[in-house]
Amino acid sequence: MAWQEKLTALQHFFEATERALIAYSGGIDSTLVAKVAHDVLGDHAVAVTAVSPSLLPEELEAAIAQAKTIGIVHEQVETHEMDNPNYVSNPANRCYFCKSELHDTLKPLALERGYPYVIDGVNADDLQDYRPGIQAAKERGARSPLAEVGITKLEVREISKQLGLPWWDKPAQPCLSSRFPYGELITTEKLQRVGRCEVYLRRLGWRSLRVRSQGDTARIELPPEQIRDFVVQVDLDALVKTFQGYGFLYVTLDLEGYRSGKLNQVLDPQTRSNQQYSGSNPAMIKST
């Protein structure tokens, strides 16, 4: 199915839904969902952003600006995943507890206002990785139209570009807690430390990156083809001093390079494959 047909299917999804409350992070996936929902439903679509220490202030500002550009009604709610010891202890299924908090906050809001369910930005590629948060959303009745019609990450970008969205090539920016190896305690201070370091690097012009936190060590991940230029072009002394100013003692560069979901490689194959996801369109929703 070509991306044009999938876009039409996505539009038909919202025509059938009639009203839409969208879990909107400001990432490219949920922003495309918000754009199409608004185009089809107008003010019967609303985008809601969860605000917590896991979301950088800069990302919230971007979400606000994008929603304004789209024209969709945009609201913010606070979530409190940091109050849950099952989340801050950072087990392998940490994402489950994060999304549980999100949807336990959004679902009552949706039902109170007459929305049938919460809609998220999970795409078809997300179903191929270890994402326990998807299960938490499904347990609470959420719908994932991008996944349901089979729209992949590349197609999200292509459709966004065709629709004239200027952020169509925006790098993925998942929850900051994804920067920590499983088992390392997550704190607000650690989240802010990692976030500030990534903002620093982006302001230097490096867009696709991660700063992984391992105790007192920051490990920078960049696309492999950019590593050589990074070492040559960046003032490494200034970078180290900046990172140390944010609280790290040591700064390293991962020579393998950036790879989405890299921290999941420590999980055994059974753990990575035992997540069973389901949706309203089984032909499109596959188990990992």
MILUMKE-644704 format. One record per residue (C-alpha): x, y, z; residue number from 1; residue in one letter. Coordinates in steps of 0.05 Angstrom, whole numbers, plus 5000, padded with zeros to 4 digits. Layout:
REM MILUMKE-644704
X,Y,Z,NUM,a
...
***
This chain:
REM MILUMKE-644704
5000,5000,5000,1,m
5029,5068,4979,2,a
5036,5123,5030,3,w
4980,5162,4995,4,q
4932,5104,5007,5,e
4954,5100,5079,6,k
4942,5174,5089,7,l
4872,5165,5061,8,t
4861,5107,5109,9,a
4885,5151,5167,10,l
4836,5205,5146,11,q
4780,5153,5144,12,h
4799,5131,5214,13,f
4785,5201,5241,14,f
4722,5208,5199,15,e
4695,5146,5234,16,a
4720,5168,5302,17,t
4685,5236,5298,18,e
4722,5261,5360,19,r
4795,5253,5380,20,a
4836,5265,5442,21,l
4909,5254,5424,22,i
4967,5238,5470,23,a
5013,5290,5439,24,y
5087,5292,5457,25,s
5108,5338,5401,26,g
5147,5282,5367,27,g
5138,5273,5293,28,i
5090,5214,5301,29,d
5040,5244,5348,30,s
5046,5310,5311,31,t
5025,5277,5245,32,l
4967,5245,5281,33,v
4947,5313,5310,34,a
4953,5346,5241,35,k
4909,5296,5205,36,v
4859,5294,5262,37,a
4852,5369,5261,38,h
4846,5371,5185,39,d
4789,5321,5188,40,v
4755,5340,5254,41,l
4772,5413,5267,42,g
4758,5433,5338,43,d
4731,5363,5353,44,h
4804,5342,5358,45,a
4847,5362,5418,46,v
4921,5348,5431,47,a
4943,5338,5503,48,v
5015,5339,5525,49,t
5038,5305,5590,50,a
5087,5349,5628,51,v
5136,5317,5675,52,s
5212,5316,5690,53,p
5218,5265,5633,54,s
5202,5320,5582,55,l
5252,5374,5567,56,l
5226,5446,5571,57,p
5252,5456,5500,58,e
5211,5397,5476,59,e
5149,5426,5509,60,l
5161,5492,5475,61,e
5168,5457,5408,62,a
5103,5418,5420,63,a
5067,5483,5435,64,i
5094,5517,5372,65,a
5077,5458,5328,66,q
5007,5453,5355,67,a
4997,5527,5341,68,k
5022,5518,5270,69,t
4974,5461,5259,70,i
4917,5499,5291,71,g
4895,5443,5337,72,i
4869,5457,5407,73,v
4927,5442,5454,74,h
4926,5428,5528,75,e
4976,5406,5581,76,q
4968,5359,5640,77,v
5018,5338,5693,78,e
5037,5265,5702,79,t
5071,5237,5763,80,h
5110,5175,5741,81,e
5167,5198,5786,82,m
5123,5182,5846,83,d
5120,5109,5825,84,n
5177,5065,5852,85,p
5164,5016,5796,86,n
5184,5070,5747,87,y
5243,5103,5783,88,v
5276,5036,5799,89,s
5282,5029,5723,90,n
5265,4956,5710,91,p
5265,4927,5640,92,a
5191,4943,5634,93,n
5198,5014,5660,94,r
5161,5041,5599,95,c
5100,5002,5620,96,y
5094,5042,5684,97,f
5107,5108,5647,98,c
5052,5095,5597,99,k
5006,5069,5651,100,s
5012,5136,5686,101,e
5001,5173,5621,102,l
4938,5136,5602,103,h
4911,5132,5672,104,d
4913,5208,5669,105,t
4887,5217,5599,106,l
4833,5164,5596,107,k
4788,5194,5650,108,p
4797,5262,5618,109,l
4776,5234,5551,110,a
4715,5197,5578,111,l
4693,5258,5619,112,e
4692,5300,5555,113,r
4657,5248,5512,114,g
4717,5222,5473,115,y
4712,5146,5463,116,p
4786,5132,5476,117,y
4856,5163,5475,118,v
4894,5162,5410,119,i
4970,5157,5409,120,d
5026,5163,5358,121,g
5052,5091,5358,122,v
5073,5073,5287,123,n
5081,5006,5253,124,a
5156,5002,5265,125,d
5147,5012,5340,126,d
5113,4944,5342,127,l
5178,4911,5320,128,q
5218,4933,5381,129,d
5212,4919,5455,130,y
5160,4971,5476,131,r
5122,4949,5539,132,p
5089,5017,5541,133,g
5048,4997,5481,134,i
5015,4942,5521,135,q
4998,4991,5578,136,a
4963,5036,5528,137,a
4924,4978,5497,138,k
4902,4953,5565,139,e
4870,5021,5575,140,r
4834,5021,5509,141,g
4879,5069,5470,142,a
4881,5067,5394,143,r
4943,5074,5350,144,s
4918,5094,5280,145,p
4988,5099,5249,146,l
5001,5026,5268,147,a
4931,5005,5251,148,e
4938,5028,5179,149,v
5011,5004,5174,150,g
5047,5072,5171,151,i
5121,5063,5184,152,t
5170,5115,5211,153,k
5196,5131,5142,154,l
5125,5140,5117,155,e
5109,5186,5176,156,v
5166,5230,5151,157,r
5145,5226,5078,158,e
5072,5242,5094,159,i
5093,5299,5140,160,s
5137,5327,5085,161,k
5082,5322,5033,162,q
5034,5357,5081,163,l
5083,5414,5087,164,g
5102,5403,5160,165,l
5170,5437,5169,166,p
5191,5388,5223,167,w
5184,5327,5179,168,w
5257,5308,5190,169,d
5258,5322,5265,170,k
5301,5270,5301,171,p
5265,5222,5348,172,a
5265,5246,5420,173,q
5238,5193,5466,174,p
5228,5200,5541,175,c
5293,5220,5576,176,l
5288,5159,5621,177,s
5309,5118,5560,178,s
5380,5144,5569,179,r
5392,5101,5630,180,f
5412,5027,5631,181,p
5360,4983,5664,182,y
5369,4980,5739,183,g
5400,5049,5747,184,e
5357,5092,5792,185,l
5323,5150,5756,186,i
5319,5217,5791,187,t
5296,5286,5769,188,t
5367,5311,5775,189,e
5394,5256,5730,190,k
5340,5269,5678,191,l
5357,5343,5677,192,q
5431,5329,5673,193,r
5422,5285,5611,194,v
5373,5333,5580,195,g
5418,5394,5588,196,r
5476,5357,5557,197,c
5435,5337,5496,198,e
5410,5408,5488,199,v
5482,5433,5490,200,y
5502,5385,5434,201,l
5442,5403,5392,202,r
5459,5477,5398,203,r
5527,5459,5370,204,l
5491,5432,5308,205,g
5489,5357,5323,206,w
5416,5336,5314,207,r
5411,5260,5317,208,s
5444,5238,5382,209,l
5437,5208,5451,210,r
5473,5222,5516,211,v
5470,5157,5555,212,r
5479,5161,5630,213,s
5518,5106,5665,214,q
5530,5127,5737,215,g
5578,5186,5734,216,d
5595,5174,5661,217,t
5562,5206,5601,218,a
5567,5165,5537,219,r
5554,5205,5473,220,i
5522,5167,5415,221,e
5523,5196,5345,222,l
5509,5166,5276,223,p
5573,5127,5258,224,p
5586,5170,5197,225,e
5589,5233,5240,226,q
5638,5209,5293,227,i
5701,5229,5257,228,r
5675,5300,5242,229,d
5651,5306,5314,230,f
5720,5292,5342,231,v
5754,5341,5294,232,v
5703,5397,5297,233,q
5681,5400,5370,234,v
5721,5435,5424,235,d
5728,5372,5467,236,l
5757,5409,5527,237,d
5698,5456,5528,238,a
5649,5398,5520,239,l
5679,5360,5578,240,v
5678,5421,5623,241,k
5605,5433,5604,242,t
5584,5362,5619,243,f
5622,5363,5684,244,q
5587,5428,5701,245,g
5521,5391,5693,246,y
5544,5337,5742,247,g
5580,5283,5703,248,f
5651,5263,5722,249,l
5670,5228,5658,250,y
5652,5238,5585,251,v
5660,5184,5531,252,t
5643,5174,5458,253,l
5610,5109,5436,254,d
5651,5085,5376,255,l
5595,5039,5352,256,e
5550,5099,5343,257,g
5477,5114,5355,258,y
5425,5060,5347,259,r
5353,5065,5369,260,s
5336,5018,5426,261,g
5409,5003,5439,262,k
5399,4992,5514,263,l
5351,4935,5498,264,n
5409,4892,5473,265,q
5423,4870,5545,266,v
5354,4837,5549,267,l
5348,4763,5534,268,d
5311,4745,5470,269,p
5251,4717,5509,270,q
5241,4783,5546,271,t
5244,4821,5481,272,r
5195,4775,5446,273,s
5142,4763,5499,274,n
5104,4828,5488,275,q
5039,4813,5453,276,q
5006,4874,5423,277,y
4937,4877,5395,278,s
4893,4929,5363,279,g
4827,4937,5327,280,s
4860,4916,5261,281,n
4897,4850,5273,282,p
4920,4849,5201,283,a
4962,4910,5215,284,m
4981,4900,5288,285,i
5034,4846,5292,286,k
5065,4814,5353,287,s
5139,4825,5363,288,t
***
